[in-house]
Amino acid sequence: MLVAGIMSGTSADAIDVALVEITGRGWRTRQCLVAFHSLKYSPAIRRKILLIAGGKAVPAGEISQLNFFVGELFAKACILACQRAGVPLRRLQLIGSHGQTIYHQGRATPFCGMPVRSTFQIGEPAVIAARTGVTTVADLRPADMAAGGQGAPLVPFFDYLTYRHPHQGRIVLNIGGIANLTAIPAGGGPDDVIAFDTGPGNMLIDALAADATGGRRLFDSGGKLASRGKVSQRLMARLMRQRYFRRMPPKSAGREQFGDWYLKRYFRREFGSSQRGLRDALATATALTGESIARSVADFVLPSFPVQECIVTGGGVRNRFLMAQLRERLRSRAAIRIIAAESTGVQAQAKEAIAFAVLAYYTYQRETANLPSATGASHPTILGKVVYAGR
């Protein structure tokens, strides 16, 4: 079955589309990437998404309009991916859309006298199905939440399916806007997996890069700006004492924990707006990502089982300064080989889009596709909502 996985992460920089050929059932499911394409958001749309995701008060009508508009963009990205790959749209049998997260509250909090957890992804799936003529699976997180989970992380299911190994303990690390890891013991079963969000990935780095360049850059290319700054060890120590980094998994994070408010309180206030201050802020934010990942491995994974390999995916792999920080900080704690995802046959930038294609495939097959050990759900459940196409 040819399936399109459509994904846009917390950085809200682009819509990623993976065209994936998927066969088999259960743990014998196999996938092969056919093509990958990214469609960048315009600066204006990205600003609007980040404004709403950052908690700014906007009219309900504007959120409704944006939901349908992003659905149009997701459909456009999917159609373009097929065209550029030379794949007729009629060959596409299923679409799995993650949507664009604008709110995620994984832990239950009091609301109108009742503990409630919730998540909200925009990118109307009815629009995607109508424009493409392809049955679309979307809203994959709420079913896990309804089963008592945090609705995240969901990708560990794909990680276990793809990267489990009979003799090697492995960590699959994704550095997107938020960094998350999946730890799989050698020969372990799905209930043995440890998975959680470690903390900020590129989110703080990207915002500070925009500050440092007057908005001309949306990310720190290769970590060049951060490499010219000085890490504030005092602030690092203060941040690493925060509750999120010490909390046991399962746990999930987003802009609610590490968004604009966090940036203002701990970085803009600390370093100011001078070029030197901004470079130091970038160096410290990059080191924070590396340190929070390394400490998460040491505190929450290695006490349970040994790990020999760490496979790294996501946009963070292109940041050389970040990868150097990660290697140095991991090396001081354990002898773990860091491996690029490409060496395992999975394109680093495409991995999450591939994962949501696979999750949609499981929904289509009416099979469960969450890992309760990762999300905290009380039981495995079938994910998502299905919008059938008119054709």
C-alpha positions in Angstrom: 0.0 0.0 0.0 1.3 3.5 -0.9 0.8 5.8 2.0 1.6 9.5 2.4 2.7 10.7 5.9 2.4 14.4 6.4 4.1 16.1 9.3 4.8 19.6 10.7 6.6 19.8 14.0 6.7 22.3 16.8 9.2 24.5 14.9 6.4 25.1 12.3 9.0 25.7 9.6 7.8 23.3 6.9 5.3 20.6 6.0 7.1 17.3 5.4 5.6 14.6 3.2 6.9 11.1 2.9 5.6 8.7 0.3 6.0 5.2 1.8 5.3 1.7 0.5 4.0 -0.3 3.4 3.4 -4.1 3.6 2.6 -6.7 6.2 0.7 -6.8 9.5 1.6 -6.4 13.2 5.3 -6.4 14.1 6.0 -7.9 10.6 5.0 -4.6 9.0 7.8 -3.2 6.7 8.1 0.2 5.0 10.2 1.6 2.2 10.5 5.4 1.5 9.6 6.2 -2.1 10.0 9.9 -2.0 10.3 12.9 0.4 9.3 16.5 -0.1 9.1 19.6 2.1 6.9 22.7 1.6 8.0 25.7 3.6 5.4 27.8 5.4 5.5 31.4 4.4 6.9 33.7 7.1 3.5 35.2 7.6 1.7 31.9 8.2 4.6 30.6 10.4 4.3 33.8 12.5 0.5 33.3 12.8 0.9 29.6 13.8 3.6 30.4 16.4 1.5 33.3 17.8 -1.5 31.0 18.4 0.7 28.2 19.7 2.4 30.6 22.0 -0.9 31.2 23.8 -1.8 34.7 22.4 -5.5 35.5 22.6 -7.0 35.4 19.1 -10.7 35.1 18.0 -12.0 31.6 17.7 -12.9 32.4 14.1 -9.3 33.0 13.3 -8.3 29.6 14.6 -11.1 28.0 12.6 -10.0 29.7 9.4 -6.3 28.7 10.1 -7.4 25.1 10.6 -9.0 25.0 7.1 -6.1 27.0 5.5 -3.5 24.7 6.9 -5.5 21.7 5.6 -5.3 23.3 2.2 -1.5 23.6 2.6 -1.1 20.0 3.7 -3.1 18.8 0.7 -1.0 21.0 -1.6 2.2 19.6 -0.1 1.0 16.1 -0.6 0.0 16.7 -4.3 3.4 18.4 -5.0 5.2 15.4 -3.4 3.5 13.1 -5.8 4.1 15.3 -8.8 7.8 15.7 -8.1 8.2 12.0 -7.5 6.3 11.1 -10.7 3.7 9.2 -8.7 0.1 9.5 -10.0 -2.1 10.7 -7.2 -4.5 7.9 -8.0 -1.8 5.4 -6.8 -1.9 6.9 -3.3 -4.2 4.8 -1.2 -4.0 6.4 2.3 -2.8 9.6 3.9 -1.7 9.9 7.5 -1.7 13.6 8.7 -0.2 14.6 12.0 -1.5 18.1 11.6 0.1 21.2 13.1 0.1 21.3 16.9 -1.0 24.5 18.5 -1.7 23.1 22.0 -0.7 20.1 23.9 -1.3 19.4 27.6 -0.2 15.9 28.3 -0.7 15.9 32.1 -4.2 16.2 33.4 -4.9 19.7 35.0 -8.0 21.0 36.7 -10.6 22.4 34.3 -14.2 23.3 35.4 -13.7 21.0 38.4 -12.4 18.0 36.5 -8.9 16.8 35.6 -8.5 17.2 31.9 -5.7 16.5 29.4 -6.0 17.7 25.8 -4.3 18.3 22.5 -5.2 20.3 19.4 -3.7 19.9 15.9 -5.0 22.0 13.1 -4.9 21.1 9.4 -8.5 20.0 8.6 -8.4 16.4 7.4 -11.7 16.7 5.5 -10.0 19.3 3.3 -7.0 17.0 2.7 -9.3 14.1 1.7 -11.4 16.3 -0.5 -8.5 17.9 -2.4 -6.5 14.7 -2.9 -9.4 12.2 -3.2 -7.5 10.0 -0.7 -8.8 8.6 2.6 -7.1 10.5 5.4 -6.3 9.4 8.9 -5.7 12.3 11.3 -6.0 13.4 15.0 -3.8 10.4 16.1 -3.1 11.7 19.7 -6.5 12.0 21.4 -7.2 8.3 21.4 -4.1 7.7 23.6 -5.2 10.5 25.9 -8.6 9.0 26.2 -6.9 5.8 27.4 -5.1 7.8 30.1 -1.9 8.5 28.2 -0.2 11.8 27.4 -0.8 11.5 23.7 2.9 11.6 23.2 5.3 10.4 22.2 3.8 8.3 19.5 6.8 7.8 17.3 8.4 5.3 19.7 6.0 2.7 18.2 7.6 3.2 14.8 11.1 3.3 16.4 10.5 -0.1 18.0 9.1 -1.5 14.8 12.1 -0.3 12.8 15.1 -0.2 15.1 14.8 -3.1 17.6 17.8 -5.3 17.6 18.5 -8.8 19.2 21.9 -7.9 20.5 22.3 -4.1 20.6 20.7 -1.8 23.1 19.7 1.3 21.1 18.5 4.9 21.6 16.6 6.5 18.7 16.9 10.3 19.3 14.9 12.9 17.4 16.0 16.5 17.7 13.1 18.5 16.3 11.6 21.6 18.0 11.4 19.3 21.1 13.9 16.5 21.6 12.7 13.1 22.3 14.2 9.6 22.6 13.2 6.0 22.4 15.3 3.5 24.3 15.1 -0.1 23.2 16.9 -2.8 25.2 18.7 -5.6 23.2 16.1 -8.3 22.5 13.4 -6.4 24.4 9.7 -6.4 23.8 7.4 -3.3 23.2 6.6 -3.2 27.0 10.4 -2.7 27.7 10.7 0.5 25.7 11.5 3.7 27.5 10.4 6.8 25.6 9.8 10.5 26.5 10.5 14.1 25.5 13.9 15.1 27.0 13.3 18.9 26.7 14.0 21.6 24.1 15.5 20.6 20.8 15.8 23.3 18.2 12.9 25.4 19.5 15.0 27.9 21.7 17.9 27.8 19.2 15.7 28.8 16.2 14.1 31.7 18.1 17.4 33.0 19.3 18.9 32.7 15.8 16.0 34.9 14.5 16.8 37.4 17.3 20.5 37.5 16.4 19.9 38.0 12.7 17.0 40.4 12.9 14.7 37.7 11.5 16.8 37.0 8.5 17.5 33.4 9.6 15.1 31.0 11.1 17.8 28.6 12.4 21.5 28.7 13.3 23.0 27.1 10.2 25.5 24.5 11.3 25.6 26.1 14.8 28.0 28.8 13.5 26.5 31.6 15.7 26.5 29.4 18.8 30.0 28.3 18.2 31.2 32.0 18.6 29.4 32.4 21.9 30.2 31.4 25.5 28.1 29.0 27.5 26.8 30.4 30.8 27.5 27.5 33.2 25.7 29.4 35.9 22.4 29.6 33.9 22.9 26.0 32.7 23.1 24.7 36.2 20.0 26.7 37.2 18.0 25.5 34.2 19.0 21.8 34.7 17.6 21.9 38.2 14.1 22.6 36.9 11.3 20.2 37.6 10.7 18.9 34.0 14.3 17.6 33.7 14.1 15.8 37.0 10.6 14.3 36.4 10.5 10.6 35.7 9.1 9.4 32.4 6.6 9.0 30.8 6.5 12.8 30.1 5.9 15.0 27.1 6.8 18.7 26.4 6.0 21.5 24.0 5.7 25.2 23.8 3.8 25.1 27.1 7.0 24.1 28.8 9.7 25.7 26.6 8.0 28.3 24.5 8.3 32.1 24.2 7.7 32.7 27.9 10.7 30.4 28.7 12.8 32.2 26.2 11.9 35.7 27.7 12.4 34.7 31.3 15.7 32.8 31.1 17.5 34.0 27.9 16.4 37.4 26.7 16.4 38.7 30.2 19.7 37.2 31.0 21.7 38.0 27.9 20.0 41.2 26.5 20.0 42.1 22.8 23.6 42.8 22.0 25.2 40.7 19.3 27.6 39.2 21.9 24.8 38.5 24.3 22.8 36.8 21.6 25.7 34.6 20.6 26.2 33.6 24.3 22.4 32.9 24.5 22.6 30.7 21.5 25.6 28.8 22.8 23.9 28.3 26.2 20.6 27.2 24.5 22.4 24.7 22.3 24.4 23.4 25.3 21.1 23.0 27.2 19.7 20.8 24.5 22.8 18.6 24.5 23.0 18.4 28.3 19.3 17.7 28.8 19.5 14.8 26.3 22.7 13.4 27.9 21.4 13.7 31.4 18.1 12.1 30.4 20.0 9.1 29.1 22.1 8.8 32.2 19.2 9.3 34.7 16.3 7.5 33.0 17.7 4.9 30.6 21.1 3.6 31.7 19.9 2.5 35.1 17.5 0.1 33.4 19.7 -1.4 30.6 22.9 -0.8 28.7 22.9 1.0 25.4 25.5 0.7 22.7 24.2 2.9 19.9 22.3 6.2 19.6 20.7 6.8 16.2 20.1 10.5 15.6 17.3 12.0 13.4 15.6 15.4 13.0 16.8 18.9 12.0 19.2 19.0 14.9 21.6 16.6 13.1 22.6 19.5 10.8 23.7 21.6 13.7 27.4 20.7 14.0 27.9 22.6 17.3 24.9 20.9 18.8 26.1 17.5 17.7 29.6 18.2 19.2 27.9 19.2 22.5 25.9 16.0 22.5 28.9 13.8 21.8 31.0 15.4 24.5 28.2 15.2 27.1 27.2 11.6 26.3 30.9 10.5 26.2 31.4 11.7 29.7 28.6 9.4 30.9 28.7 6.2 28.7 30.4 4.6 25.8 27.6 5.1 23.2 28.2 5.3 19.5 26.4 8.1 17.8 25.1 7.0 14.4 23.4 9.1 11.6 20.0 7.8 10.7 21.0 7.5 7.0 23.4 4.7 7.8 20.4 2.6 9.0 18.5 3.3 5.8 16.1 5.9 7.1 16.4 9.5 5.9 16.9 11.7 9.0 14.6 14.5 7.9 11.9 12.1 6.7 11.7 9.9 9.7 8.7 11.5 11.5 6.7 11.8 8.3 7.4 8.1 7.6 6.3 7.3 11.2 2.9 8.9 10.8 2.4 7.1 7.5 3.0 3.9 9.4 0.7 4.9 12.3 -2.1 5.7 9.8 -1.5 2.3 8.1 -2.1 0.6 11.5 -5.3 2.6 11.9 -6.5 1.6 8.5 -5.7 -2.1 9.4 -7.6 -1.6 12.7 -4.5 -2.4 14.7 -3.3 -0.7 17.9 -0.3 1.6 17.5 0.6 3.3 20.8 3.1 2.1 23.3 1.6 2.5 26.8 5.2 2.2 28.3 6.0 5.5 26.4 2.7 7.4 26.8 1.4 6.2 30.1 -1.9 4.9 28.6 -3.7 2.2 30.4 -3.9 0.0 27.3 -2.9 -0.2 23.6 -5.5 1.5 21.4 -6.3 2.2 17.8 -5.3 5.7 17.0 -6.8 8.5 14.9 -10.0 9.5 13.0 -10.7 8.4 9.5 -12.1 10.8 6.8 -13.1 8.8 3.8 -12.5 10.4 0.4 -15.4 10.9 -2.0 -13.8 9.1 -4.9 
